[in-house]
Amino acid sequence: MPVTIKDVAALAGVSPSTVSRTCSDHPSISRQTKEKVRRAMAQLGYEPNFQASSLATQNSRTIGIILPPSERETYENSFYLEAVRGISLLCNQKQYINTVITGKDEEEILHVVQTMVRNRLAEGFIVLYSREQDPVVDFLYEEGLLYVLVGKAYRNANQTIYVDNDNVLAGREAAQYLISLGHRRIAYLSGHHSLLFAGDRKSGYMLALAENSIPFRQDYCIETTFHMEEGIQSLQSLLQMHDRPTAVLVSDDILATFLERVCLEMGLSVPEDLSIISFNNSLYARLTRPQLTSVDINSLQLGTEAAAQMISHIENPNLMATKTIVPHHIVERDSCAPLPPS
């Protein structure tokens, strides 16, 4: 098995990005650290990948911001706009440049990232999403490139710099809020389970049910997008059940507005017939009628913290990988109401 940059980093007691910068003789690495890394390389017989390690050779002060692959959903989600704004505000203050990278699928995004690496166009990358089996993140990690993840690391957590919310706690508190209003038939609506935040929020929802001795029902849990016809049918089937839920916890404001539209078409009133609590506290939550009760995850701060971690690790490459948790809070509006007496 060939020796990797991570093997060298482990032996030298440094981060993979420090090894990468040593290979390119980056001036930010001290002479003592370079000597330690080079001894480890010689001991292991490591041959540097100069194409990848050259990312740090040019003092471009440019940070790549990677958005999730999407035909359209990403560009309609204000979470990403707020996070990018947070990144840009700090980059402007620290005199860094940022550039947005996206595409219709993972292959297209990976090609762009590889091109940027090959042409030394960025100091590092901020990845604005976290999902299972992501080839873009795998490439960044395997090549020892500097990146910050917004969201929980799916693998290699101890070696990954990430900024996130406590989504299990947030899901638990959102479900508990509905329970405190008297609801016991509570559904969970989310995007695909490969999105780690959606899975964590569901775990919190399930925890709150268990703590209140409310049985978990798989038929109350739906994964969908707001563009799919089968998603509409799934929601209609849920809301037509004889013991339909009286409340729904939704993982995203956009999906919640989609749910409100389905309720309207079915003649159900929010919150009289169905209480809804969602996440992000975006513009969508304030524009709907009724306005959505929503968990504010501080999207702007998530972006700002990600940029702060990126710049800190660029300027101090020997830092260990850090994990930052950004607080959340529930913003109460009109989409939730106490369960009416039966």
C-alpha positions in Angstrom: 0.0 0.0 0.0 1.5 3.4 -1.0 2.5 5.8 1.7 0.1 8.8 1.9 0.4 12.3 3.2 -1.7 11.3 6.2 1.0 8.7 7.1 3.7 11.3 7.1 1.5 13.7 9.1 0.9 11.0 11.8 4.5 10.2 12.1 5.6 13.8 12.2 2.8 14.8 14.6 1.4 17.5 12.3 -1.6 18.1 10.1 -1.8 16.9 6.5 -1.9 20.5 5.3 1.4 21.2 7.1 3.0 18.3 5.2 1.5 19.7 2.0 2.9 23.1 2.7 6.3 21.6 3.6 6.4 19.9 0.3 6.0 23.3 -1.4 8.5 25.0 1.0 5.8 27.4 2.1 7.2 30.3 4.2 4.5 29.9 6.9 6.1 26.6 8.1 9.0 27.0 10.5 12.4 25.5 9.7 12.1 23.1 12.7 8.7 21.8 11.5 9.9 21.4 7.9 12.9 19.4 9.1 10.7 17.1 11.2 8.3 16.5 8.3 11.1 15.8 5.9 12.6 13.3 8.3 9.3 11.5 8.4 9.0 11.6 4.6 12.5 10.1 4.3 11.8 7.4 6.9 8.6 6.4 5.1 9.9 6.8 1.6 7.1 9.3 0.8 7.1 10.9 -2.7 5.2 14.2 -2.7 2.4 14.9 -5.1 3.6 18.3 -6.2 0.4 19.0 -8.1 -1.7 18.9 -4.9 0.9 20.4 -2.6 1.4 23.3 -4.9 -2.0 24.7 -3.7 -0.2 26.6 -1.0 2.8 27.9 -3.0 1.0 30.9 -4.4 0.1 33.6 -1.8 -3.3 34.1 -3.6 -5.2 34.8 -0.3 -8.2 33.2 -2.1 -10.7 30.9 -0.4 -12.9 28.6 -2.5 -16.5 28.3 -1.2 -18.0 25.0 -2.3 -21.8 24.8 -2.6 -23.7 21.4 -2.8 -24.4 20.0 -6.3 -27.9 21.1 -7.5 -29.8 22.0 -10.6 -31.7 24.7 -8.7 -32.5 24.0 -5.0 -29.2 25.3 -3.7 -29.7 28.7 -5.4 -33.2 29.0 -3.9 -32.1 28.3 -0.3 -31.3 31.5 1.6 -29.1 29.5 4.1 -26.3 29.4 1.5 -26.7 33.1 0.8 -26.4 34.0 4.5 -23.5 31.7 5.0 -21.6 33.1 2.0 -22.4 36.6 3.3 -20.8 35.7 6.7 -17.7 34.3 4.9 -17.4 37.4 2.7 -17.7 39.8 5.6 -14.8 38.3 7.4 -12.8 37.8 4.2 -13.2 41.5 3.4 -12.1 42.5 6.8 -9.0 40.2 6.6 -8.3 41.1 3.0 -8.9 37.6 1.6 -10.7 36.9 -1.7 -13.5 34.3 -1.9 -14.9 32.5 -5.0 -18.0 30.4 -5.1 -17.8 26.9 -6.7 -20.9 24.9 -7.6 -22.3 22.7 -10.3 -25.1 20.4 -11.3 -23.5 17.3 -9.9 -20.5 16.1 -7.8 -18.5 15.3 -10.8 -18.7 18.8 -12.1 -17.8 20.3 -8.8 -14.9 17.9 -8.3 -13.5 18.9 -11.7 -13.6 22.6 -10.8 -11.9 22.0 -7.5 -9.2 19.8 -9.1 -8.6 22.6 -11.7 -8.2 25.2 -9.0 -5.7 23.0 -7.1 -3.7 22.3 -10.3 -3.5 26.0 -11.1 -2.9 27.1 -7.5 -5.9 29.4 -7.4 -6.9 29.0 -3.7 -5.3 28.7 -0.2 -8.1 26.4 0.9 -11.8 25.5 0.6 -14.9 26.0 2.7 -17.5 23.3 2.1 -21.0 24.6 2.9 -22.6 21.2 3.3 -22.0 17.8 4.8 -23.3 14.5 3.4 -22.5 10.9 3.3 -20.0 9.5 0.7 -18.9 12.9 -0.8 -16.2 12.6 -3.4 -15.3 16.3 -3.2 -14.5 16.1 0.5 -12.8 12.8 0.0 -10.5 14.4 -2.6 -9.7 17.3 -0.3 -8.9 15.0 2.6 -6.9 12.4 0.6 -4.7 15.2 -1.0 -4.0 16.8 2.4 -5.6 20.1 1.3 -6.9 22.6 3.8 -10.7 22.7 4.0 -13.3 23.7 6.6 -16.6 21.8 6.6 -19.9 23.5 7.6 -21.7 20.6 9.1 -20.6 17.5 10.9 -17.8 15.4 9.4 -19.1 12.0 8.1 -15.7 10.4 8.4 -12.2 11.5 9.7 -13.8 13.7 12.3 -10.6 14.1 14.4 -8.7 15.4 11.3 -11.5 17.6 10.0 -12.0 21.3 10.8 -15.8 21.9 11.0 -18.4 24.4 12.1 -21.8 23.2 13.0 -24.9 23.4 15.1 -25.9 20.8 17.7 -28.6 19.5 15.4 -29.6 16.6 17.7 -30.3 19.1 20.4 -32.1 21.5 18.0 -34.3 18.7 16.8 -35.0 17.6 20.3 -36.0 21.1 21.4 -38.2 21.7 18.4 -40.1 18.4 19.0 -40.3 19.2 22.7 -41.8 22.6 21.8 -44.6 20.8 20.0 -45.1 18.4 22.8 -45.3 21.2 25.3 -48.3 22.5 23.2 -50.0 19.1 23.8 -49.2 17.4 20.5 -48.4 13.7 20.5 -49.0 12.8 16.9 -45.9 14.5 15.5 -44.5 13.9 12.0 -41.0 14.6 10.7 -40.4 15.9 7.2 -36.9 16.3 5.7 -34.7 16.1 2.6 -32.7 13.1 1.8 -31.1 11.2 4.7 -27.6 11.6 3.2 -27.7 15.2 4.5 -26.2 14.8 7.9 -28.1 17.7 9.5 -31.4 16.1 8.5 -30.5 12.8 10.1 -29.3 14.5 13.3 -32.5 16.6 13.6 -34.5 13.4 13.2 -32.4 11.8 15.9 -33.3 14.7 18.2 -37.0 14.4 17.3 -36.9 10.7 18.1 -35.2 11.4 21.4 -37.9 13.9 22.5 -40.6 11.3 21.6 -38.9 8.7 23.7 -38.4 11.0 26.7 -42.1 11.7 26.6 -43.2 8.1 26.1 -44.5 8.8 22.7 -44.2 5.8 20.3 -42.1 6.5 17.2 -43.9 5.9 13.9 -42.0 5.3 10.7 -45.0 6.2 8.7 -44.9 9.7 10.2 -41.4 10.3 8.7 -41.1 11.5 5.1 -38.1 12.3 2.9 -38.9 14.5 -0.1 -38.0 17.6 -2.1 -40.5 20.3 -2.9 -40.1 19.7 -6.7 -41.1 16.0 -6.8 -44.6 14.9 -7.6 -44.2 11.8 -5.4 -43.4 14.2 -2.5 -46.8 15.8 -2.9 -48.4 12.4 -3.0 -46.5 11.3 0.2 -47.7 14.4 2.1 -51.2 14.0 0.9 -51.2 10.4 2.1 -49.8 11.5 5.4 -52.4 14.2 5.9 -55.3 11.9 4.8 -54.6 9.2 7.4 -57.4 8.6 9.9 -55.0 9.3 12.7 -53.0 12.0 10.8 -50.4 14.0 12.7 -51.5 17.2 14.4 -48.0 18.7 14.1 -45.0 18.4 11.8 -41.3 19.1 12.5 -39.7 20.1 9.2 -36.0 20.2 8.6 -36.0 23.3 6.4 -38.2 26.4 5.9 -38.5 25.8 2.1 -40.0 22.3 2.8 -42.3 23.9 5.4 -43.7 26.3 2.8 -44.2 23.4 0.5 -46.1 21.6 3.3 -48.2 24.8 3.9 -49.1 24.8 0.2 -50.2 21.1 0.3 -52.3 21.9 3.4 -54.0 24.8 1.6 -54.8 22.7 -1.4 -56.3 20.0 1.0 -58.4 22.5 2.9 -56.4 22.2 6.1 -55.6 25.3 8.2 -52.3 26.1 9.9 -52.1 26.0 12.9 -55.7 25.1 13.6 -55.5 21.7 11.9 -51.8 21.3 11.7 -48.9 23.0 13.7 -45.6 23.4 11.8 -42.2 24.2 13.2 -39.2 24.4 10.8 -35.5 25.3 10.6 -33.3 28.1 9.4 -35.5 31.2 10.2 -35.1 32.3 6.6 -37.0 34.9 4.6 -39.4 32.1 3.7 -40.4 31.8 7.3 -41.4 35.4 7.5 -43.1 35.6 4.1 -45.5 32.7 4.6 -49.1 33.1 5.9 -49.1 32.2 8.7 -45.5 33.0 9.4 -43.5 30.0 10.4 -42.2 29.2 13.9 -38.6 28.3 13.1 -35.3 27.3 14.7 -32.7 30.0 13.9 -29.4 28.2 13.3 -27.5 31.5 12.9 -26.5 30.9 9.2 -24.5 34.2 9.1 -22.4 33.1 12.1 -21.8 29.7 10.7 -20.3 31.3 7.6 -18.3 33.8 9.7 -16.9 31.1 12.0 -16.0 28.9 9.0 -14.0 31.8 7.5 -12.4 32.5 10.8 -11.2 28.9 11.1 -10.0 28.9 7.5 -7.9 32.1 7.9 -6.6 31.0 11.3 -5.3 27.7 9.8 -3.9 29.4 6.7 -1.9 31.7 8.9 -1.1 29.1 11.6 -0.7 25.8 9.7 0.4 23.8 12.7 -3.0 24.2 14.5 -4.9 21.1 15.2 -8.3 20.5 13.6 -10.9 22.4 15.5 -14.7 22.0 16.0 -17.0 24.9 16.5 -20.6 24.7 17.6 -22.8 27.7 16.8 -25.9 28.2 19.1 -29.5 28.0 17.9 -32.8 29.3 19.2 -36.5 29.0 18.5 -38.3 32.0 17.0 -42.0 31.7 17.8 -44.5 32.9 15.2 -48.0 31.9 14.2 -47.6 28.4 12.7 -47.9 26.5 16.0 -50.8 26.4 18.4 -51.9 24.3 21.4 -53.6 21.1 20.5 -57.4 21.8 20.6 -59.5 19.7 23.0 -60.9 16.6 21.3 
